[in-house]
């Protein structure tokens, strides 16, 4: 298949670096051809769709493209909300090794 969307919509664009991540996550659906990954067959069931979405999410160049430009709901934050911030960093104020009793939030 080519880098243009197929009849089922899944494709790999020309930014693919042939890193093998997508092929490992979606074996039988994505294969190597001409020095890069390509979608070789349409998904047959929900499990195939899940594997293709996993490959799309893991692709570091975002070359594995679903039928629409939107990511699946399982990997999108709720509409209108930003992803939660990471954990608050703590700093030990004592000279010996820190214990949970020694840390305070700044």
C-alpha positions as CSV (number, residue, x, y, z in Angstrom):
1,X,0.0,0.0,0.0
2,X,1.1,3.6,-0.5
3,X,1.4,6.5,1.8
4,X,-2.0,7.8,0.7
5,X,-5.0,6.6,2.7
6,X,-6.5,3.4,1.5
7,X,-10.1,2.4,1.3
8,X,-10.1,1.6,5.1
9,X,-8.1,4.8,5.8
10,X,-5.1,3.4,7.6
11,X,-1.7,4.3,6.0
12,X,2.0,5.0,6.8
13,X,3.2,8.3,5.4
14,X,6.7,9.1,3.9
15,X,8.2,10.3,7.3
16,X,8.6,6.7,8.4
17,X,12.1,5.9,9.6
18,X,11.7,2.1,9.5
19,X,12.2,1.8,13.2
20,X,10.2,-1.4,13.5
21,X,8.0,-0.2,16.4
22,X,4.7,-0.3,14.4
23,X,5.5,-3.7,12.9
24,X,6.1,-5.2,16.4
25,X,2.8,-3.7,17.7
26,X,0.7,-4.6,14.7
27,X,2.2,-7.8,13.1
28,X,0.4,-9.0,10.1
29,X,-1.2,-5.5,9.7
30,X,2.0,-3.5,9.2
31,X,5.0,-4.9,7.3
32,X,8.3,-3.6,5.9
33,X,8.3,-2.7,2.2
34,X,10.8,-0.6,0.3
35,X,12.8,0.3,3.4
36,X,9.8,1.5,5.5
37,X,6.6,0.3,7.1
38,X,3.4,0.0,5.2
39,X,-0.2,-1.2,6.1
40,X,-0.6,-4.5,4.3
41,X,-4.2,-5.4,5.1
42,X,-7.3,-3.8,6.5
43,X,-8.3,-4.4,10.1
44,X,-10.8,-7.3,10.5
45,X,-12.0,-6.7,14.0
46,X,-11.7,-4.6,17.1
47,X,-8.4,-6.2,18.1
48,X,-6.8,-5.3,14.8
49,X,-8.1,-1.7,15.2
50,X,-6.6,-1.7,18.7
51,X,-3.2,-2.8,17.4
52,X,-3.2,-0.2,14.7
53,X,-4.1,2.5,17.2
54,X,-1.3,1.3,19.5
55,X,1.1,1.5,16.5
56,X,-0.1,5.0,15.6
57,X,0.3,6.2,19.2
58,X,3.8,4.6,19.6
59,X,5.2,5.9,16.2
60,X,7.8,8.6,17.1
61,X,7.3,10.4,13.7
62,X,3.5,10.0,13.8
63,X,3.7,8.3,10.4
64,X,1.1,5.6,11.1
65,X,-2.1,7.4,10.3
66,X,-5.6,6.4,11.3
67,X,-8.6,7.1,9.0
68,X,-9.0,10.5,10.6
69,X,-6.4,12.9,11.9
70,X,-7.8,12.5,15.5
71,X,-6.4,10.1,18.0
72,X,-8.7,7.5,19.5
73,X,-10.6,8.6,22.5
74,X,-8.7,6.3,24.8
75,X,-5.5,8.4,24.2
76,X,-7.1,11.9,24.1
77,X,-7.6,14.0,27.2
78,X,-11.3,14.9,27.8
79,X,-12.4,17.8,25.6
80,X,-11.6,21.2,27.0
81,X,-9.2,19.9,29.7
82,X,-5.5,19.8,29.7
83,X,-3.6,16.7,30.8
84,X,-2.8,16.7,34.5
85,X,0.5,18.1,35.6
86,X,3.2,15.7,36.7
87,X,3.9,14.9,40.3
88,X,5.1,17.8,42.5
89,X,8.8,17.7,43.1
90,X,10.0,17.5,46.6
91,X,13.3,18.6,48.0
92,X,15.1,17.2,51.0
93,X,16.2,19.8,53.5
94,X,18.4,17.5,55.6
95,X,22.0,16.5,55.1
96,X,21.7,12.8,55.6
97,X,19.8,10.6,53.1
98,X,16.1,11.7,52.8
99,X,13.2,9.8,54.2
100,X,9.6,10.6,53.5
101,X,9.4,12.5,56.9
102,X,12.3,14.8,55.7
103,X,10.6,16.0,52.5
104,X,8.5,19.1,52.2
105,X,6.8,20.7,49.3
106,X,7.9,24.1,48.1
